[in-house]
Amino acid sequence: MPLYRASFFEVPHAALYALMTVTVLASGFCFIQAGSPAAPAELLYRYGGMYSGAIARHEYWRLLAYGFLHVNFVHLTMNMLCLVLWGGHLERRVGPAYFLIIYLCAMVFGAVIGNGIHSTPYLTVGASGATSGILGALLCLWILGKLDVRFDFFAINIGLNIAFALGNSRIDWGVHLGGFAAGLIACALLDLIEKANPYALRCKFPEAVKVNLTLLACVAAAWAWSGQAIAAGISGWGLAIVVVVACCAVVKVVDLVLSMKKGLAIVVVALAGANAVTILLCGLALASSCSPRWPTGSVPLDNLLVIFCPNPVLISGLAAIGAAALTLWLCAREISRGIEDVGFVGTSLRAERSRRHGL
């Protein structure tokens, strides 16, 4: 039987609100810089627009950055409308961690597939690939019998997506189709992983822990793509294997700790420390961008460096403390549950793992 009966509209949840906030702020920042409700190509290129030579030049950060930028207010509104219409269903069904994974996978692979299809120079921005990935993931759940909706739900929403696309003559169909396929495949793979997890993991991870681990994994992947990893003498498949093995090892360690008495509190405190160390290391890495002669402030990044460069260690330290405090505050309920644990939390998490079969 399907596990979740969906209405036509689902109220947005936390991860969806976070993505909307970041997207609106990033796009709005470009509009403010442009002084109009539309951003010129030069500005979009500067802040992360995906273009034909990005992958060849190892500018992998653009595979994510482009999805938070938009050409104009109408473009932004249409994509946020699609995100609201479809994202609430997916986040409620799979949880915020898997929702973020599907969204980011669709964004990245939509850009990769779109780049492979283009035979001429191009510049593309927008969350269309990622939102199409949400629709693809919902279709995957429906095919697997884990989403109870009528077929007209997809007929109407896919029709709306096509109608919005046809209304824009500059639509990047490669990103749309690539994102849709990536979302569908990512959802299917996550379902297989969830089915295999009971053989490798004892506990069902609380959603807060899962989200935090997902974000740390994203940071590790970003480091793997950066020049610092290459400078450390690791590159290519060796680098990918190191990152994957390290992530799997961390997940298993967390699983073992969660099965212990008061393990949930220990995990949350450890994650707060990991977040603080990550922010500190990122700040120190950014400090390498500071030159003896401070930037002139010609672009917004330079303006930030003007503030950061005089005291990089102090600012990085304060940001790290803030990250740890924010983690502890957001996970206050988990900490309280872990502190009061007399041996039942790990048992309940193991029981929850044994009850789940796939997404």
C-alpha positions as CSV (number, residue, x, y, z in Angstrom):
1,M,0.0,0.0,0.0
2,P,1.2,3.5,-0.6
3,L,2.8,5.1,2.5
4,Y,1.6,8.7,1.8
5,R,-1.6,10.0,0.3
6,A,-0.8,13.4,-1.2
7,S,-3.3,16.3,-1.7
8,F,-2.8,18.6,-4.7
9,F,-0.9,21.1,-2.5
10,E,1.3,20.5,0.5
11,V,2.4,23.3,2.9
12,P,6.2,23.9,2.6
13,H,8.6,22.6,5.3
14,A,11.9,23.7,6.7
15,A,14.4,22.7,4.0
16,L,12.1,24.1,1.3
17,Y,11.9,27.5,3.1
18,A,15.7,27.5,3.5
19,L,16.2,26.9,-0.3
20,M,13.7,29.6,-1.1
21,T,15.4,32.0,1.2
22,V,18.9,31.4,-0.2
23,T,17.6,31.6,-3.8
24,V,15.6,34.8,-3.3
25,L,18.5,36.5,-1.5
26,A,21.0,35.5,-4.2
27,S,18.8,36.5,-7.1
28,G,17.6,39.7,-5.3
29,F,21.3,40.6,-4.6
30,C,21.9,40.5,-8.4
31,F,18.8,42.6,-9.1
32,I,20.0,45.2,-6.5
33,Q,23.5,45.2,-8.1
34,A,21.9,45.7,-11.6
35,G,19.5,48.4,-10.3
36,S,16.5,46.7,-12.0
37,P,14.3,43.6,-11.8
38,A,16.5,41.9,-14.4
39,A,20.2,41.0,-14.2
40,P,22.5,41.4,-17.2
41,A,24.5,38.4,-18.5
42,E,27.8,39.9,-17.3
43,L,26.6,40.0,-13.7
44,L,25.2,36.5,-13.8
45,Y,28.4,35.2,-15.2
46,R,30.4,36.9,-12.4
47,Y,28.3,35.4,-9.7
48,G,28.1,31.8,-10.9
49,G,26.1,31.4,-14.2
50,M,26.8,28.1,-15.9
51,Y,28.5,28.5,-19.2
52,S,30.1,26.2,-21.9
53,G,33.7,26.3,-20.6
54,A,33.0,25.9,-16.9
55,I,33.7,22.2,-16.5
56,A,36.7,22.3,-18.8
57,R,38.1,25.1,-16.6
58,H,37.3,23.2,-13.4
59,E,34.9,25.8,-12.2
60,Y,32.8,23.2,-10.5
61,W,31.2,25.6,-8.0
62,R,29.1,26.9,-10.9
63,L,27.3,23.6,-11.0
64,L,25.5,24.7,-7.8
65,A,25.8,28.5,-8.0
66,Y,23.8,28.8,-11.2
67,G,20.7,27.3,-9.6
68,F,20.4,30.1,-7.1
69,L,20.5,32.9,-9.7
70,H,17.8,34.1,-12.1
71,V,17.5,36.4,-15.1
72,N,14.6,38.5,-13.9
73,F,11.8,38.7,-11.3
74,V,9.4,36.7,-13.5
75,H,11.9,33.9,-13.9
76,L,12.5,33.8,-10.2
77,T,8.7,33.8,-9.4
78,M,8.0,30.9,-11.8
79,N,10.7,28.7,-10.4
80,M,9.7,29.5,-6.7
81,L,6.1,28.7,-7.6
82,C,7.2,25.3,-8.9
83,L,9.3,24.7,-5.9
84,V,6.4,25.5,-3.6
85,L,3.9,23.3,-5.6
86,W,6.1,20.2,-5.7
87,G,8.7,20.6,-2.9
88,G,6.3,20.3,0.0
89,H,5.1,16.9,-1.2
90,L,8.6,15.5,-1.6
91,E,10.1,16.9,1.7
92,R,7.2,15.6,3.7
93,R,7.5,12.2,2.0
94,V,11.3,11.6,2.2
95,G,12.4,14.1,4.9
96,P,14.6,17.3,4.6
97,A,17.9,15.5,4.2
98,Y,16.9,13.3,1.2
99,F,15.0,16.3,-0.2
100,L,18.2,18.4,-0.2
101,I,20.2,15.5,-1.8
102,I,17.6,15.1,-4.6
103,Y,17.4,18.9,-5.1
104,L,21.2,19.4,-5.3
105,C,21.7,16.2,-7.5
106,A,19.1,17.4,-9.9
107,M,20.8,20.9,-10.0
108,V,24.3,19.5,-10.6
109,F,23.5,16.8,-13.1
110,G,21.0,19.0,-14.9
111,A,23.9,21.4,-15.5
112,V,26.2,18.6,-16.5
113,I,23.7,17.1,-19.0
114,G,22.7,20.5,-20.3
115,N,26.4,21.3,-20.8
116,G,26.9,18.1,-22.8
117,I,23.9,18.8,-25.0
118,H,25.0,22.4,-25.9
119,S,27.1,22.6,-29.0
120,T,27.5,26.4,-29.0
121,P,28.5,28.9,-26.3
122,Y,25.8,29.5,-23.7
123,L,25.1,31.0,-20.3
124,T,22.3,29.5,-18.1
125,V,20.9,30.3,-14.7
126,G,17.9,29.3,-12.7
127,A,16.4,26.6,-10.4
128,S,14.5,24.9,-13.2
129,G,16.7,21.8,-13.3
130,A,16.4,21.3,-9.6
131,T,12.6,21.9,-9.5
132,S,12.2,19.5,-12.4
133,G,14.2,17.0,-10.3
134,I,11.6,17.3,-7.6
135,L,8.9,16.4,-10.0
136,G,11.0,13.5,-11.3
137,A,11.5,12.2,-7.7
138,L,7.7,12.4,-7.1
139,L,7.1,10.4,-10.3
140,C,9.6,7.8,-9.0
141,L,7.8,7.4,-5.7
142,W,4.5,7.1,-7.6
143,I,6.0,4.3,-9.9
144,L,7.3,2.5,-6.8
145,G,3.8,2.7,-5.3
146,K,4.9,4.9,-2.4
147,L,2.9,8.1,-3.3
148,D,-0.8,7.8,-3.6
149,V,-1.9,10.4,-6.2
150,R,-3.9,10.2,-9.3
151,F,-2.1,10.4,-12.7
152,D,-3.6,13.8,-13.3
153,F,-1.4,15.3,-10.6
154,F,1.6,14.6,-12.9
155,A,-0.3,15.5,-16.1
156,I,-1.3,18.9,-14.7
157,N,2.1,19.7,-13.2
158,I,4.2,18.5,-16.1
159,G,1.9,20.4,-18.3
160,L,2.4,23.6,-16.3
161,N,6.2,23.1,-16.4
162,I,6.1,22.7,-20.2
163,A,3.8,25.7,-20.5
164,F,6.1,27.9,-18.4
165,A,9.0,26.7,-20.5
166,L,7.3,27.4,-23.8
167,G,6.5,30.9,-22.6
168,N,10.3,31.5,-22.6
169,S,12.0,31.3,-25.9
170,R,15.4,31.1,-24.1
171,I,14.6,28.0,-22.1
172,D,17.4,25.5,-21.5
173,W,15.7,22.2,-22.3
174,G,18.8,20.2,-21.5
175,V,18.9,21.4,-17.9
176,H,15.1,20.8,-17.5
177,L,15.2,17.2,-18.9
178,G,18.6,16.4,-17.2
179,G,17.3,17.6,-13.8
180,F,14.0,15.6,-14.2
181,A,16.0,12.4,-15.0
182,A,18.5,13.1,-12.2
183,G,15.7,13.5,-9.7
184,L,14.0,10.3,-10.7
185,I,17.2,8.3,-10.6
186,A,18.4,9.9,-7.3
187,C,15.1,9.0,-5.7
188,A,15.3,5.4,-6.9
189,L,18.9,5.1,-5.6
190,L,18.0,6.5,-2.2
191,D,15.2,3.9,-2.0
192,L,17.7,1.1,-2.7
193,I,20.1,2.6,-0.1
194,E,17.3,2.7,2.5
195,K,16.5,-1.0,1.7
196,A,20.1,-1.9,2.1
197,N,20.7,0.2,5.2
198,P,19.2,-2.4,7.7
199,Y,22.1,-4.8,6.7
200,A,24.8,-2.2,7.4
201,L,23.3,0.2,10.0
202,R,21.7,-0.5,13.4
203,C,19.7,2.8,13.9
204,K,17.4,5.0,12.0
205,F,19.1,8.4,12.1
206,P,17.1,11.3,13.5
207,E,16.4,13.8,10.8
208,A,18.4,16.6,12.4
209,V,21.5,14.3,12.4
210,K,20.9,13.2,8.9
211,V,20.6,16.8,7.6
212,N,23.8,17.8,9.5
213,L,25.7,14.9,8.0
214,T,24.4,15.7,4.6
215,L,25.7,19.3,4.8
216,L,29.1,18.2,6.1
217,A,29.3,15.7,3.2
218,C,28.6,18.6,0.8
219,V,31.4,20.6,2.3
220,A,33.7,17.5,1.9
221,A,32.7,17.2,-1.7
222,A,33.3,20.9,-2.3
223,W,36.8,20.6,-0.8
224,A,37.4,17.6,-3.0
225,W,36.6,19.7,-6.1
226,S,38.8,22.6,-4.9
227,G,42.4,23.3,-5.7
228,Q,43.4,22.6,-2.1
229,A,42.7,18.9,-2.5
230,I,44.8,18.8,-5.7
231,A,47.6,20.7,-3.8
232,A,47.5,18.0,-1.2
233,G,48.4,15.5,-3.8
234,I,45.0,13.8,-4.1
235,S,43.0,13.9,-7.4
236,G,40.9,12.0,-9.8
237,W,39.3,8.7,-8.8
238,G,41.6,8.4,-5.7
239,L,40.1,11.6,-4.3
240,A,36.5,10.4,-4.9
241,I,37.2,7.0,-3.2
242,V,38.8,8.8,-0.2
243,V,35.8,11.1,0.2
244,V,33.3,8.2,-0.2
245,V,35.1,5.9,2.2
246,A,35.5,8.7,4.8
247,C,31.8,9.6,4.6
248,C,30.8,5.9,5.0
249,A,33.1,5.5,8.0
250,V,31.7,8.6,9.7
251,V,28.1,7.3,9.1
252,K,29.0,4.0,10.7
253,V,30.6,5.6,13.7
254,V,27.6,7.8,14.2
255,D,25.4,4.7,13.9
256,L,27.4,2.9,16.6
257,V,27.3,5.8,19.0
258,L,23.5,6.3,18.5
259,S,23.0,2.7,19.7
260,M,24.7,3.5,23.0
261,K,23.1,5.0,26.1
262,K,23.0,8.8,25.8
263,G,24.4,8.4,22.3
264,L,22.1,10.9,20.7
265,A,23.4,13.7,22.9
266,I,27.0,12.7,22.2
267,V,26.3,12.7,18.5
268,V,24.7,16.1,18.5
269,V,27.5,17.7,20.6
270,A,30.1,16.0,18.2
271,L,28.3,17.5,15.2
272,A,28.3,20.9,16.8
273,G,32.0,20.6,17.2
274,A,32.4,19.3,13.6
275,N,30.4,22.3,12.3
276,A,32.6,24.7,14.3
277,V,35.8,23.1,13.0
278,T,34.5,23.2,9.4
279,I,33.6,26.9,9.6
280,L,37.0,27.6,11.1
281,L,38.9,25.8,8.4
282,C,36.8,27.4,5.7
283,G,37.6,30.8,7.2
284,L,41.3,30.1,7.3
285,A,41.2,28.9,3.7
286,L,39.5,32.1,2.7
287,A,42.2,34.0,4.5
288,S,44.6,32.8,1.9
289,S,42.7,35.1,-0.6
290,C,43.8,38.1,1.4
291,S,46.7,39.9,-0.1
292,P,49.0,42.4,1.7
293,R,47.2,45.1,-0.1
294,W,43.5,44.8,0.7
295,P,41.0,44.6,-2.1
296,T,39.6,47.9,-3.5
297,G,35.9,46.8,-3.1
298,S,35.2,46.7,-6.8
299,V,32.9,43.7,-6.5
300,P,30.9,42.4,-3.5
301,L,33.3,39.6,-2.7
302,D,36.1,42.2,-2.4
303,N,33.9,44.2,0.0
304,L,33.5,41.1,2.2
305,L,37.3,40.6,2.1
306,V,37.8,44.2,3.2
307,I,36.0,43.3,6.4
308,F,37.4,39.8,6.8
309,C,41.1,40.3,5.9
310,P,42.2,42.5,8.8
311,N,41.2,39.9,11.4
312,P,40.6,36.5,9.7
313,V,41.3,34.4,12.7
314,L,39.1,36.4,15.0
315,I,36.2,36.5,12.5
316,S,36.6,32.8,11.7
317,G,36.6,31.9,15.4
318,L,33.5,33.9,16.1
319,A,31.7,32.3,13.1
320,A,32.8,28.8,14.4
321,I,31.4,29.5,17.8
322,G,28.2,30.8,16.3
323,A,27.8,27.7,14.1
324,A,28.3,25.4,17.2
325,A,25.8,27.5,19.2
326,L,23.2,27.4,16.3
327,T,23.6,23.6,16.0
328,L,23.0,23.1,19.7
329,W,20.0,25.4,19.7
330,L,18.4,23.8,16.6
331,C,19.0,20.3,18.1
332,A,17.9,21.2,21.6
333,R,15.1,18.6,21.6
334,E,17.5,15.9,20.5
335,I,20.0,16.9,23.2
336,S,17.3,16.8,25.9
337,R,16.2,13.4,24.7
338,G,19.8,12.2,24.7
339,I,20.6,13.5,28.1
340,E,17.5,11.9,29.7
341,D,18.2,8.6,27.9
342,V,18.5,5.6,30.2
343,G,18.9,3.1,27.4
344,F,15.6,3.5,25.4
345,V,16.6,5.9,22.7
346,G,19.0,3.5,20.9
347,T,16.4,0.7,21.2
348,S,13.7,2.9,19.6
349,L,16.0,4.0,16.8
350,R,16.9,0.3,16.1
351,A,13.2,-0.6,16.1
352,E,12.5,2.2,13.7
353,R,15.2,1.0,11.4
354,S,13.8,-2.5,11.4
355,R,10.3,-1.2,10.5
356,R,11.3,0.8,7.4
357,H,11.8,-0.8,4.0
358,G,13.0,1.7,1.5
359,L,11.8,5.3,1.4
